[in-house]
Amino acid sequence: MAHIVDDEIYCCTDCLMIIANDDASGMDEETEARCRTGIDAMHKRGYWLICNNQDPGNESEFSWSACEICGSRLGGNRHRLALLTV
């Protein structure tokens, strides 16, 4: 049975693309490295669940808040994730 570690993690679109598709094709090497480092550190604590962005409150249309995975402060969408353990 899975247990929720944290269900209020908001990440940038770059981190989301790597988590969901392992796709870093549109990123420079520095951005990809920063995202992968943050993802690897969080992944040691559990497994990712991407929350449905169709539900109100699961996506911030535009935010200057830092990505909770890579720390990027670039403005853009933030996507809600949950971290689970088994």
Beta strands, then each sheet from edge to edge (+ up, - down):
strand 1: 3-12
strand 2: 47-50
strand 3: 59-63
strand 4: 76-85
sheet 1: 1+ 4- 2+
sheet 2: 1+ 4- 3+
end
